[in-house]
Amino acid sequence: MRLSTSLYAVILFGQAMSPVAHAQAPGSAPEYQLKAAYLFNFTKFTEWPTTVLPPGAPIHVCVAGRDPFGDILDTLENKIVQSHAIHVRRGLRADALRGCHVVFVSEDDDRSEQSVLRSAEAVSALTVSDRDGFVERGGTIGMLTRDSRILFEINVEAGHRAGLKLSSQMLKLARSVRGRP
């Protein structure tokens, strides 16, 4: 997989975490390094209700289920986005998402995924996954690997149900947008 084309999209989308020349294969460290950069940038283009994310409070980026990132997400720890420091939490179950603002869903089965989606929506969390069909099943942002590039699609209605405002800039860069902005 070539990241140079995908990296261009990340740079347009915001600040890239670190340049990577080539990825090895799906699931490789460089692929998840780029996906971590996307997660970081999604926080820049999402607005949470102030009751969920008060001024100056940390943004919690959480991983529900198995963590495919390894130590790559550690690079996000304490980065600042709109006066909010990022903190990372891993290996969470659906009943432990309170306080999460971004939830990367890596659940392997659809029932667990649906449980995480319901819990994440209840706490106004942005849900993101790289599982095929994620936005069709109610997730907010799905990352896809197509033609050696990482793209993303957005389910605006899922974001609205969670009380989130998704930037029009982010919607313009999405491969596809479900629902009305």
Protein Blocks (a to p, Z undefined) as FASTA:
>chain_A
ZZklmmmmmmmnoccfbdcfbdfbehiaklmmmmmmmmmmmmmmcccdfklmgghiacdd
ddehjdfklmmlmmmgopaeehiacdddehiafklmgoiabdcdfbfbfklmmmmmmmmm
mnopacddfbehklmnopabdcddeehiacddddfklmmmnopacdfklmmmpmbdgdjZ
Z
